[in-house]
Amino acid sequence: MFRSPAHAFLAAVALSPLASSQSVLLGGKLSPAAASLNIGPAFETVLPGSTRPEAFQLTDAVLANLTSLGLSNVTLFRFDDGALPGTPKCKAFPGESAWPTAETWETFNKLTGGKLISPVPLGAVCYPGEHYDDAKCQDVLAKWDDSTIHTLHPISMMWPLFQGSTCLPQKAGAPGQTCELGGSPTYVVNVTKVADIQLAVNFARNTGVRLIVRNTGHDYVGKSTGAGSLSIWTHHLKGIDFIPTYSSPATSYTGPAIKMGAGIVGYELYEAADKFGVSALSGEGRVNCRHRGWLHSRRRPRPLTGKYGMAADQVLSIDVVTPDGRFVTADEANHPDLFWALRGGGGGTFGVVTSMTVRVHPRMIFSGMTFTMTSGTGADAAVSKEVMFAALDAYMRHFPEFAEAGTYAYATLLPSPDGTGHTWTMKPWLIPGMELDEFRELVAPLLAAWADLKFPVEPEFFQTDSFLEAYENHFPADQVGMPNVRTGSRLIPKENWANPSVLNETISTLLDIVNHGSSLIFYCINGGHPPPGAPPSAVQPAWRTAYMFAIVGTIWDADAPPEEVERINVRISQDWMMRLRSLTPGGGTYLNEADVMEPQHQTCFYGRDNYERLIRIKRDMDPHSVFWAPTAVGSDAWYVKDQKSWLTLQTGQLCPSALESITAW
């Protein structure tokens, strides 16, 4: 049976009908007090009459006015005045005396206009009890591996491992599963205004409740979930505006830009850019990136990276609620340290971004190709595994010319269904701004080498008039929702191609890891060409000197015994990832699709010099540790209780790990 704290002031929360993939949002009924209290106009302090989120802000004057309404506990929503005690304690947890009372939560609910949700896991409809509904259960089961169903739900994770894999949907009567919140938040604020975020930040700081930030739930290390927490759900901050001529405060850029809310996902940005006749950088393009927040993916490669650099290089200004509860705009001239840190320094660390303005580029053509080949001895195999590995070796040796030309190649190498070989999918390999004939000429030497190897690939070539067209027709589907998968990743630097013996070792190591059970997702990239005038950012410097981004990992049987699950997870971190670390001394990786057990995440995810500056900014801005996320800047000062030594989940209470390291802040 599903277990969740029951508070009289919140009505029961039920799943809305699942007639389509667009209707899975949990809806919460307002308490009568929240429904009748009209406090919205009190927040309208910036843009009277506007419906933009920033038009509704919490200020000291608003707090004073709210006190006059007779609400209890309004002081818990005050801004940071430096009066909090210096000795850190474990974050307040349900069932403990420090946990806010029902009356306090009711005040919070009223102040947000009834936006506080007591969440029910998506899979609850498949378990006996008040939420059971067989028709809805069948719909959830059918759509579980589609990102949409998770994106539109306030707590469902695309990768449920870190939430504890509780309340997974199951067929009726299936044994061995229970439906609990696990590592999911206890409450969610469905924010639509800046004031909603400010209230949540101030409340969490003043009560000691753990605070997390969630957009879509696309999360490989567990940053957007946490037991006993209050979650700020930004997914419905959906505004998007085209600015024909934007001038940055430091005059480093003048030109077209797009301002978008934090809830805008990659596909929405692509559609807007196409409508406005421009090109924009967003997620790398797998179908689930239709539902990956742009703000999540601004530090990873994307199809325009080889031409214009990282997405962080495109950012012109950022609107953000900081740990003291204030709303500020950070750019080159205002709050420059925060502006630098937010562009590459990790999510859930320095504040809650509400919107962002990014530069855009001319609309352009895209040329490319796709293919799928299967090796092994099965009926679907086209070549032997030996020939495929030789073809992979030849392809990887060509990375320098392809990366320097500005191509973007996304490939997967997965065990074939019969287990005797692998399926290599290249979908897509493309280049912006290049005619198809020129692209064919660029790849001709590799195709010739493949022909000599008798690798019978027959690519599907294409040319499109815009990126949106390429995205809709030539990017693959992706499977999410699996609780029994984990990955690690590494950026492979250009210097590994400069030394023949190192290159040989690099390629043989990657293929040997695959031979021993790992899947491989690998990109040919070049993030070292930011646009003119792009201000410095906190992007991991290893992005600027890499030709490859490689992700390794595997799945395990859902019914595997605990000792087998441990063995596989240890192998990922201490064997496969250790071998990649040895190939790239002093290197790094993309912090959101990485090994959560990375032993040196401070330097690996951020870079040594960057991290020293980031931790100083963190200490200055967030002395009370309002924001925390696994592997984030400053994360080592806290830990989640009752964790395995080989895998950190978000299923326990968050506590300080070293009092002196936090007190010094």
Secondary structure per residue as TSV (DSSP state, phi and psi in degrees):
chain	resnum	aa	ss	phi	psi
A	1	M	-	360.0	140.6
A	2	F	-	-67.2	132.2
A	3	R	B	-118.2	128.3
A	4	S	-	-152.1	145.4
A	5	P	-	-55.5	133.6
A	6	A	-	-102.5	125.7
A	7	H	-	-125.3	130.3
A	8	A	T	-61.9	-27.2
A	9	F	T	-77.8	-12.4
A	10	L	S	-106.1	130.2
A	11	A	-	-74.0	163.8
A	12	A	-	-61.7	142.5
A	13	V	E	-103.0	130.9
A	14	A	E	-130.2	152.9
A	15	L	E	-68.5	137.0
A	16	S	-	-75.3	163.1
A	17	P	-	-57.0	144.2
A	18	L	-	-105.9	49.9
A	19	A	S	-68.1	-27.9
A	20	S	S	-144.2	169.3
A	21	S	T	-68.8	-7.4
A	22	Q	T	-94.8	4.0
A	23	S	-	-129.3	56.1
A	24	V	-	-116.1	9.1
A	25	L	-	-68.5	134.2
A	26	L	E	-71.6	135.1
A	27	G	E	-114.3	138.3
A	28	G	E	-117.2	131.4
A	29	K	-	-76.3	142.3
A	30	L	-	-77.5	148.6
A	31	S	-	-70.2	153.8
A	32	P	H	-53.7	-39.0
A	33	A	H	-65.0	-42.2
A	34	A	H	-67.4	-36.7
A	35	A	H	-70.5	-30.8
A	36	S	H	-91.5	-15.8
A	37	L	-	-87.8	109.0
A	38	N	-	-95.1	89.9
A	39	I	-	-108.1	0.4
A	40	G	G	-51.5	-48.9
A	41	P	G	-59.3	-23.4
A	42	A	G	-64.3	-25.1
A	43	F	G	-91.9	-6.7
A	44	E	B	-80.8	78.4
A	45	T	-	-111.4	-9.2
A	46	V	S	-111.0	-55.1
A	47	L	S	-124.3	80.5
A	48	P	T	-52.4	131.9
A	49	G	T	86.2	-9.5
A	50	S	-	-83.6	153.5
A	51	T	-	-104.3	4.2
A	52	R	S	-66.4	148.3
A	53	P	G	-56.1	-37.5
A	54	E	G	-73.0	-8.2
A	55	A	G	-72.5	-15.2
A	56	F	B	-118.5	98.9
A	57	Q	-	-121.0	151.5
A	58	L	-	-89.0	130.6
A	59	T	-	-132.1	170.7
A	60	D	H	-60.7	-38.5
A	61	A	H	-65.2	-39.8
A	62	V	H	-63.7	-43.0
A	63	L	H	-60.0	-40.5
A	64	A	H	-63.0	-40.2
A	65	N	H	-67.3	-38.2
A	66	L	H	-65.1	-34.2
A	67	T	H	-59.8	-35.3
A	68	S	T	-71.0	-13.1
A	69	L	T	-77.9	-9.6
A	70	G	T	87.1	12.7
A	71	L	-	-73.6	142.4
A	72	S	T	-82.5	155.8
A	73	N	T	64.2	21.9
A	74	V	G	-62.8	-26.9
A	75	T	G	-63.6	-20.1
A	76	L	G	-70.6	-8.0
A	77	F	G	-108.5	12.6
A	78	R	-	-71.2	158.4
A	79	F	-	-73.3	166.0
A	80	D	-	-66.6	119.8
A	81	D	-	-111.7	10.6
A	82	G	S	78.5	9.7
A	83	A	-	-94.2	-1.7
A	84	L	S	-66.1	147.5
A	85	P	-	-62.6	148.8
A	86	G	S	-81.2	-22.6
A	87	T	S	-83.2	117.0
A	88	P	-	-73.8	150.5
A	89	K	-	-129.4	167.4
A	90	C	-	-58.9	147.8
A	91	K	-	-63.3	144.0
A	92	A	B	-54.6	142.1
A	93	F	-	-134.6	142.6
A	94	P	T	-52.3	136.1
A	95	G	T	94.1	-15.8
A	96	E	S	-92.9	160.5
A	97	S	T	-65.5	-26.9
A	98	A	T	-74.9	-14.3
A	99	W	S	-67.9	134.6
A	100	P	-	-56.7	147.3
A	101	T	-	-74.5	166.7
A	102	A	H	-60.1	-37.4
A	103	E	H	-63.8	-38.3
A	104	T	H	-66.7	-44.3
A	105	W	H	-63.8	-33.9
A	106	E	H	-64.8	-39.8
A	107	T	H	-60.8	-43.6
A	108	F	H	-59.1	-46.8
A	109	N	H	-59.1	-42.2
A	110	K	H	-62.6	-44.6
A	111	L	H	-65.1	-28.6
A	112	T	T	-88.4	1.7
A	113	G	T	73.8	27.2
A	114	G	S	87.0	28.3
A	115	K	-	-94.8	4.4
A	116	L	E	-81.1	127.2
A	117	I	E	-111.7	132.3
A	118	S	-	-95.4	99.2
A	119	P	-	-74.7	150.6
A	120	V	-	-117.8	127.4
A	121	P	-	-55.4	147.3
A	122	L	G	-58.1	-35.9
A	123	G	G	-80.4	0.5
A	124	A	G	-61.9	-24.6
A	125	V	G	-68.1	-10.0
A	126	C	G	-99.5	3.1
A	127	Y	S	-116.8	144.6
A	128	P	S	-57.1	140.8
A	129	G	S	136.2	-166.5
A	130	E	T	-65.8	-21.5
A	131	H	T	-99.9	-2.0
A	132	Y	-	-64.3	133.3
A	133	D	-	-155.1	108.6
A	134	D	H	-61.9	-41.0
A	135	A	H	-64.0	-44.5
A	136	K	H	-66.5	-36.4
A	137	C	H	-61.0	-44.9
A	138	Q	H	-62.8	-35.7
A	139	D	H	-68.9	-42.6
A	140	V	H	-62.8	-44.2
A	141	L	H	-59.7	-40.6
A	142	A	H	-69.2	-29.4
A	143	K	H	-108.8	7.8
A	144	W	T	-60.2	-34.2
A	145	D	T	-89.2	7.3
A	146	D	S	-96.8	129.1
A	147	S	H	-62.6	-27.5
A	148	T	H	-57.7	-43.3
A	149	I	H	-64.2	-30.5
A	150	H	H	-82.3	-37.1
A	151	T	H	-61.7	-37.9
A	152	L	T	-87.9	8.5
A	153	H	S	-113.3	140.6
A	154	P	S	-71.5	-18.0
A	155	I	S	-131.3	-9.3
A	156	S	-	-69.7	133.3
A	157	M	-	-101.5	135.9
A	158	M	S	-65.5	-27.4
A	159	W	S	-123.2	88.8
A	160	P	G	-73.0	-4.1
A	161	L	G	-51.5	-46.3
A	162	F	G	-76.3	-15.8
A	163	Q	G	-84.3	-9.0
A	164	G	T	101.7	1.1
A	165	S	S	55.7	37.1
A	166	T	-	-90.9	152.9
A	167	C	S	56.2	41.3
A	168	L	-	-71.6	143.1
A	169	P	-	-63.1	144.4
A	170	Q	-	-147.4	158.9
A	171	K	-	-69.7	149.9
A	172	A	T	-53.5	130.7
A	173	G	T	83.8	0.0
A	174	A	-	-64.3	134.5
A	175	P	S	-85.8	164.0
A	176	G	S	88.4	-4.0
A	177	Q	-	-116.3	148.1
A	178	T	-	-126.3	159.7
A	179	C	-	-110.4	104.6
A	180	E	B	-136.5	164.3
A	181	L	-	-66.7	-33.2
A	182	G	T	57.9	-125.2
A	183	G	T	-88.9	17.6
A	184	S	S	-83.7	157.0
A	185	P	-	-66.5	154.6
A	186	T	S	-79.5	-36.1
A	187	Y	E	-135.7	152.1
A	188	V	E	-130.6	135.6
A	189	V	E	-102.9	115.4
A	190	N	E	-83.8	86.5
A	191	V	-	-77.1	140.8
A	192	T	-	-132.2	-5.9
A	193	K	S	-135.2	153.8
A	194	V	H	-57.2	-39.0
A	195	A	H	-58.9	-35.8
A	196	D	H	-58.9	-43.0
A	197	I	H	-68.5	-44.2
A	198	Q	H	-59.5	-43.1
A	199	L	H	-59.9	-43.4
A	200	A	H	-66.6	-43.3
A	201	V	H	-63.7	-47.7
A	202	N	H	-63.7	-42.1
A	203	F	H	-61.1	-46.7
A	204	A	H	-64.3	-41.9
A	205	R	H	-64.7	-43.6
A	206	N	H	-79.8	-20.9
A	207	T	H	-102.8	-16.2
A	208	G	T	81.5	13.8
A	209	V	B	-76.5	139.6
A	210	R	E	-65.1	137.3
A	211	L	E	-117.4	133.9
A	212	I	E	-130.2	163.2
A	213	V	E	-124.6	131.6
A	214	R	E	-136.0	140.1
A	215	N	S	-114.8	-74.7
A	216	T	S	-110.0	-16.3
A	217	G	-	87.6	7.3
A	218	H	-	-82.8	98.4
A	219	D	-	-150.5	115.5
A	220	Y	S	-92.1	-8.8
A	221	V	S	-128.9	2.3
A	222	G	S	87.9	28.5
A	223	K	T	-77.1	-23.5
A	224	S	T	-108.6	28.3
A	225	T	-	-147.0	167.5
A	226	G	-	171.3	131.4
A	227	A	T	-64.3	141.6
A	228	G	T	65.3	29.0
A	229	S	E	-111.7	167.4
A	230	L	E	-106.5	124.4
A	231	S	E	-105.0	132.6
A	232	I	E	-95.0	111.7
A	233	W	E	-99.8	108.7
A	234	T	-	-95.8	6.3
A	235	H	T	-62.2	-23.4
A	236	H	T	-98.6	15.5
A	237	L	-	-86.8	82.6
A	238	K	-	-105.7	8.0
A	239	G	-	-64.3	146.7
A	240	I	E	-150.4	128.2
A	241	D	E	-134.1	140.9
A	242	F	E	-94.6	130.7
A	243	I	E	-114.0	105.1
A	244	P	E	-58.9	-38.6
A	245	T	E	-137.0	107.8
A	246	Y	E	-108.5	137.1
A	247	S	E	-119.9	120.5
A	248	S	-	-73.0	152.0
A	249	P	T	-57.2	-32.8
A	250	A	T	-93.6	9.5
A	251	T	S	56.8	24.9
A	252	S	S	-77.4	-16.1
A	253	Y	-	-149.1	134.4
A	254	T	E	-135.1	120.9
A	255	G	E	165.3	-169.1
A	256	P	E	-71.0	149.9
A	257	A	E	-152.0	164.2
A	258	I	E	-126.3	132.4
A	259	K	E	-105.0	129.3
A	260	M	E	-137.1	148.2
A	261	G	E	-72.3	161.4
A	262	A	T	-62.0	-22.7
A	263	G	T	-84.6	-4.2
A	264	I	-	-66.7	130.0
A	265	V	B	-102.8	168.9
A	266	G	H	-52.7	-47.1
A	267	Y	H	-64.1	-36.1
A	268	E	H	-65.0	-38.2
A	269	L	H	-66.9	-41.1
A	270	Y	H	-60.6	-43.3
A	271	E	H	-63.6	-42.3
A	272	A	H	-65.4	-44.0
A	273	A	H	-60.8	-41.4
A	274	D	H	-63.9	-40.8
A	275	K	H	-61.9	-39.1
A	276	F	H	-88.2	-0.5
A	277	G	T	76.0	31.6
A	278	V	E	-131.7	177.9
A	279	S	E	-120.0	143.5
A	280	A	-	-135.7	153.4
A	281	L	-	-91.1	131.9
A	282	S	-	-148.9	-157.2
A	283	G	-	-56.6	163.3
A	284	E	-	-70.8	-14.7
A	285	G	-	117.8	-7.3
A	286	R	-	-59.9	154.3
A	287	V	G	-56.0	-34.6
A	288	N	G	-66.6	-14.0
A	289	C	G	-73.8	-10.4
A	290	R	G	-58.6	-23.5
A	291	H	G	-124.9	22.3
A	292	R	S	-98.3	127.1
A	293	G	B	-60.5	138.2
A	294	W	T	-60.3	-36.1
A	295	L	T	-67.2	-25.3
A	296	H	T	-69.8	-38.2
A	297	S	T	-105.5	22.1
A	298	R	T	-79.5	0.7
A	299	R	T	-115.4	18.1
A	300	R	S	-124.4	165.9
A	301	P	-	-70.5	148.7
A	302	R	-	-145.4	171.2
A	303	P	T	-59.5	-20.4
A	304	L	T	-100.7	5.0
A	305	T	H	-59.5	-42.3
A	306	G	H	-65.0	-17.3
A	307	K	H	-103.0	-35.9
A	308	Y	H	-126.6	6.1
A	309	G	-	87.0	-164.9
A	310	M	-	-75.3	159.6
A	311	A	G	-61.4	-32.8
A	312	A	G	-60.7	-27.5
A	313	D	G	-69.9	-15.9
A	314	Q	G	-91.7	-10.8
A	315	V	E	-75.4	130.8
A	316	L	E	-107.0	-34.2
A	317	S	E	-159.4	156.6
A	318	I	E	-137.7	127.2
A	319	D	E	-93.5	131.0
A	320	V	E	-151.1	143.6
A	321	V	E	-94.4	120.5
A	322	T	-	-88.4	169.5
A	323	P	T	-59.9	-20.8
A	324	D	T	-83.6	0.1
A	325	G	S	91.6	-1.5
A	326	R	-	-84.4	152.9
A	327	F	E	-105.1	123.3
A	328	V	E	-134.9	161.4
A	329	T	E	-111.3	122.8
A	330	A	E	-105.5	130.4
A	331	D	S	-151.7	-164.5
A	332	E	S	-62.8	-30.1
A	333	A	S	-100.4	-23.8
A	334	N	S	-119.5	125.2
A	335	H	S	52.3	55.7
A	336	P	H	-63.3	-33.5
A	337	D	H	-64.6	-43.1
A	338	L	H	-64.8	-41.7
A	339	F	H	-59.5	-42.9
A	340	W	H	-64.3	-46.1
A	341	A	H	-67.5	-39.1
A	342	L	H	-66.8	-23.2
A	343	R	T	-94.6	76.0
A	344	G	T	119.0	-12.9
A	345	G	S	-86.9	6.9
A	346	G	-	97.2	147.5
A	347	G	S	-84.4	164.6
A	348	G	S	63.5	32.5
A	349	T	S	-129.3	-48.6
A	350	F	S	-111.9	-7.3
A	351	G	-	155.1	-171.1
A	352	V	E	-115.0	112.7
A	353	V	E	-74.7	130.8
A	354	T	E	-102.7	-31.1
A	355	S	E	-160.8	167.0
A	356	M	E	-151.0	143.1
A	357	T	E	-110.5	128.7
A	358	V	E	-128.7	147.2
A	359	R	E	-72.8	149.7
A	360	V	-	-124.0	168.4
A	361	H	E	-128.4	169.1
A	362	P	E	-60.6	147.4
A	363	R	-	-63.2	142.1
A	364	M	-	-150.3	165.6
A	365	I	-	-80.4	161.4
A	366	F	E	-133.4	132.1
A	367	S	E	-118.3	149.3
A	368	G	E	-178.0	-167.6
A	369	M	E	-154.0	161.5
A	370	T	E	-136.9	155.9
A	371	F	E	-163.9	163.2
A	372	T	E	-138.0	131.1
A	373	M	E	-133.8	141.3
A	374	T	E	-121.2	132.4
A	375	S	B	-108.3	170.7
A	376	G	S	122.9	-155.0
A	377	T	S	-118.7	2.3
A	378	G	S	-75.8	173.7
A	379	A	T	-64.8	-27.6
A	380	D	T	-88.6	-4.5
A	381	A	-	-75.5	136.3
A	382	A	S	-99.4	-23.8
A	383	V	B	-144.1	168.2
A	384	S	-	-75.6	161.4
A	385	K	H	-64.1	-33.6
A	386	E	H	-64.1	-41.6
A	387	V	H	-67.2	-41.3
A	388	M	H	-62.4	-43.4
A	389	F	H	-65.1	-33.6
A	390	A	H	-66.4	-38.6
A	391	A	H	-67.1	-38.9
A	392	L	H	-63.5	-42.6
A	393	D	H	-58.1	-46.3
A	394	A	H	-63.4	-41.5
A	395	Y	H	-62.4	-48.0
A	396	M	H	-63.3	-30.5
A	397	R	H	-69.2	-18.6
A	398	H	T	-91.2	2.7
A	399	F	H	-55.3	-40.5
A	400	P	H	-56.9	-48.1
A	401	E	H	-69.4	-33.8
A	402	F	H	-71.6	-42.9
A	403	A	H	-67.2	-42.4
A	404	E	H	-68.2	-25.8
A	405	A	H	-75.7	-13.8
A	406	G	T	96.2	15.8
A	407	T	-	-74.1	160.6
A	408	Y	E	-127.5	119.8
A	409	A	E	-126.8	125.3
A	410	Y	E	-119.2	118.9
A	411	A	E	-133.9	151.3
A	412	T	E	-127.3	142.7
A	413	L	E	-126.4	106.4
A	414	L	E	-121.8	148.8
A	415	P	E	-55.9	135.4
A	416	S	-	-70.0	157.9
A	417	P	T	-55.3	-34.5
A	418	D	T	-88.3	-2.7
A	419	G	S	79.9	2.3
A	420	T	S	-96.1	-6.7
A	421	G	S	-159.9	-148.2
A	422	H	E	-142.5	155.4
A	423	T	E	-109.0	120.0
A	424	W	E	-104.0	116.1
A	425	T	E	-113.9	123.7
A	426	M	E	-108.0	102.2
A	427	K	E	-155.9	96.4
A	428	P	E	-112.4	174.7
A	429	W	E	-120.1	114.4
A	430	L	E	-144.3	170.4
A	431	I	E	-145.1	133.5
A	432	P	E	-80.5	143.2
A	433	G	T	73.9	16.6
A	434	M	-	-121.7	134.6
A	435	E	-	-67.1	153.7
A	436	L	H	-62.3	-39.7
A	437	D	H	-60.6	-38.3
A	438	E	H	-69.4	-37.8
A	439	F	H	-65.1	-42.1
A	440	R	H	-58.5	-39.1
A	441	E	H	-66.1	-38.2
A	442	L	H	-62.4	-40.6
A	443	V	H	-93.3	-3.9
A	444	A	H	-56.8	-43.7
A	445	P	H	-60.0	-37.2
A	446	L	H	-69.0	-43.8
A	447	L	H	-60.6	-35.5
A	448	A	H	-66.1	-41.9
A	449	A	H	-63.7	-39.1
A	450	W	H	-64.6	-37.8
A	451	A	H	-63.1	-40.4
A	452	D	H	-63.7	-30.8
A	453	L	T	-83.0	-2.6
A	454	K	T	60.7	40.5
A	455	F	-	-95.3	101.9
A	456	P	-	-83.7	53.0
A	457	V	-	-75.2	140.9
A	458	E	-	-127.6	84.8
A	459	P	-	-64.3	150.4
A	460	E	E	-97.2	108.8
A	461	F	E	-86.4	151.1
A	462	F	E	-150.3	158.6
A	463	Q	E	-139.9	133.7
A	464	T	E	-124.6	161.0
A	465	D	S	-86.0	-12.2
A	466	S	S	-156.0	166.7
A	467	F	H	-69.8	-36.0
A	468	L	H	-56.2	-41.5
A	469	E	H	-63.9	-41.2
A	470	A	H	-65.8	-40.8
A	471	Y	H	-63.6	-42.5
A	472	E	H	-72.3	-23.9
A	473	N	H	-114.8	-15.7
A	474	H	H	-132.9	14.4
A	475	F	-	-111.6	149.8
A	476	P	-	-89.3	167.8
A	477	A	-	-78.6	160.9
A	478	D	-	-139.3	146.5
A	479	Q	-	-100.1	131.8
A	480	V	-	-126.1	-179.1
A	481	G	-	86.3	0.4
A	482	M	-	-81.0	126.1
A	483	P	S	-86.6	-5.5
A	484	N	S	-118.7	46.8
A	485	V	E	-143.0	143.6
A	486	R	E	-149.9	151.2
A	487	T	E	-134.5	168.4
A	488	G	E	-141.7	167.4
A	489	S	E	-151.3	163.9
A	490	R	E	-156.3	142.1
A	491	L	E	-87.3	129.0
A	492	I	E	-99.6	117.3
A	493	P	E	-76.6	159.9
A	494	K	T	-56.4	-35.4
A	495	E	H	-61.2	-22.2
A	496	N	H	-68.8	-18.7
A	497	W	H	-90.4	-12.2
A	498	A	H	-80.5	-23.0
A	499	N	S	-114.6	114.7
A	500	P	H	-54.2	-40.8
A	501	S	H	-69.4	-37.2
A	502	V	H	-67.6	-39.8
A	503	L	H	-62.7	-42.8
A	504	N	H	-58.9	-44.4
A	505	E	H	-66.0	-38.8
A	506	T	H	-61.0	-50.7
A	507	I	H	-66.8	-43.7
A	508	S	H	-65.4	-34.9
A	509	T	H	-66.6	-46.5
A	510	L	H	-58.9	-46.0
A	511	L	H	-71.3	-30.8
A	512	D	H	-70.0	-37.9
A	513	I	H	-60.9	-41.7
A	514	V	H	-62.4	-42.5
A	515	N	H	-62.1	-22.7
A	516	H	T	-104.6	26.0
A	517	G	T	112.2	-9.2
A	518	S	-	-85.1	147.0
A	519	S	E	-82.2	165.6
A	520	L	E	-139.1	123.2
A	521	I	E	-110.6	125.0
A	522	F	E	-142.5	138.7
A	523	Y	E	-113.1	142.2
A	524	C	E	-98.4	118.6
A	525	I	-	-140.1	169.8
A	526	N	-	-156.4	101.5
A	527	G	-	-96.9	15.7
A	528	G	-	-95.2	17.1
A	529	H	-	-125.5	67.6
A	530	P	-	-66.8	155.4
A	531	P	-	-67.3	157.4
A	532	P	T	-55.7	135.4
A	533	G	T	82.3	-0.8
A	534	A	-	-62.9	124.5
A	535	P	-	-70.1	155.2
A	536	P	-	-56.9	149.9
A	537	S	-	-139.4	175.3
A	538	A	-	-89.5	15.5
A	539	V	-	-57.0	135.3
A	540	Q	-	-51.1	120.5
A	541	P	G	-57.6	-22.9
A	542	A	G	-62.0	-22.9
A	543	W	G	-62.0	-32.3
A	544	R	G	-76.1	-15.7
A	545	T	G	-124.4	25.7
A	546	A	E	-109.2	149.2
A	547	Y	E	-109.9	-16.8
A	548	M	E	-140.0	141.9
A	549	F	E	-117.4	117.6
A	550	A	E	-117.5	131.3
A	551	I	E	-116.7	125.4
A	552	V	E	-116.1	160.6
A	553	G	E	158.7	179.9
A	554	T	E	-158.5	171.5
A	555	I	E	-110.4	160.0
A	556	W	-	-127.7	161.1
A	557	D	-	-60.6	133.2
A	558	A	T	-58.8	-25.5
A	559	D	T	-101.5	14.1
A	560	A	-	-63.5	141.5
A	561	P	-	-66.5	156.2
A	562	P	H	-53.5	-39.3
A	563	E	H	-65.9	-31.5
A	564	E	H	-72.4	-40.8
A	565	V	H	-61.6	-42.1
A	566	E	H	-62.8	-44.4
A	567	R	H	-59.5	-42.8
A	568	I	H	-67.4	-43.1
A	569	N	H	-66.7	-39.0
A	570	V	H	-63.4	-37.8
A	571	R	H	-64.1	-40.5
A	572	I	I	-59.7	-49.1
A	573	S	I	-79.4	-40.2
A	574	Q	I	-104.4	-3.6
A	575	D	I	-119.1	-71.6
A	576	W	I	-60.5	-49.8
A	577	M	H	-68.8	-33.9
A	578	M	H	-63.7	-36.4
A	579	R	H	-68.0	-38.1
A	580	L	H	-70.1	-35.6
A	581	R	H	-63.2	-39.0
A	582	S	H	-65.3	-31.4
A	583	L	H	-73.0	-21.0
A	584	T	S	-132.3	61.5
A	585	P	T	-59.0	133.1
A	586	G	T	75.7	7.4
A	587	G	-	-87.3	-162.5
A	588	G	-	-158.5	-166.4
A	589	T	-	-159.4	179.8
A	590	Y	-	-81.6	121.4
A	591	L	T	-70.0	-18.3
A	592	N	T	-95.0	-13.1
A	593	E	S	-128.2	67.4
A	594	A	S	-135.4	-179.5
A	595	D	-	-80.8	114.6
A	596	V	T	-62.4	-19.4
A	597	M	T	-98.1	17.7
A	598	E	-	-52.1	119.8
A	599	P	T	-69.9	-22.6
A	600	Q	T	-127.8	56.6
A	601	H	H	-64.6	-26.9
A	602	Q	H	-58.8	-46.4
A	603	T	H	-88.7	-33.5
A	604	C	H	-67.0	-39.9
A	605	F	H	-89.3	-22.9
A	606	Y	H	-124.7	-24.8
A	607	G	-	92.7	141.8
A	608	R	H	-59.8	-52.7
A	609	D	H	-65.0	-41.9
A	610	N	H	-58.6	-43.6
A	611	Y	H	-65.1	-38.4
A	612	E	H	-60.4	-40.5
A	613	R	H	-73.5	-39.6
A	614	L	H	-62.1	-41.0
A	615	I	H	-69.5	-33.0
A	616	R	H	-64.8	-43.2
A	617	I	H	-64.8	-41.6
A	618	K	H	-59.5	-46.7
A	619	R	H	-65.4	-37.8
A	620	D	H	-69.8	-41.2
A	621	M	H	-84.9	-30.7
A	622	D	-	-131.3	62.7
A	623	P	T	-65.0	-19.5
A	624	H	T	-100.4	8.3
A	625	S	-	52.9	51.7
A	626	V	-	-65.8	-40.9
A	627	F	B	-104.4	132.1
A	628	W	-	-147.4	142.3
A	629	A	-	-151.1	148.9
A	630	P	T	-59.3	134.7
A	631	T	T	65.6	8.3
A	632	A	S	-78.2	171.0
A	633	V	T	-59.2	126.1
A	634	G	T	80.8	4.9
A	635	S	G	-67.4	-24.1
A	636	D	G	-70.1	-8.8
A	637	A	G	-79.1	-7.6
A	638	W	E	-133.5	162.2
A	639	Y	E	-147.1	158.6
A	640	V	E	-96.6	125.9
A	641	K	S	-65.3	153.3
A	642	D	S	61.5	48.1
A	643	Q	-	-105.3	155.7
A	644	K	B	-76.1	149.6
A	645	S	T	-68.3	-20.2
A	646	W	T	-106.9	-0.9
A	647	L	B	-161.8	123.9
A	648	T	-	-94.1	118.5
A	649	L	-	-105.5	-179.3
A	650	Q	S	-116.8	42.6
A	651	T	-	-103.8	6.0
A	652	G	S	-129.2	-178.1
A	653	Q	-	-75.1	142.9
A	654	L	E	-89.6	125.0
A	655	C	E	-134.4	155.2
A	656	P	E	-69.9	138.6
A	657	S	S	-96.5	-23.5
A	658	A	-	-148.7	103.4
A	659	L	H	-57.9	-40.0
A	660	E	H	-67.5	-30.4
A	661	S	H	-71.0	-28.0
A	662	I	H	-90.8	-40.5
A	663	T	H	-58.6	-33.2
A	664	A	T	-65.2	-19.8
A	665	W	-	-67.0	360.0
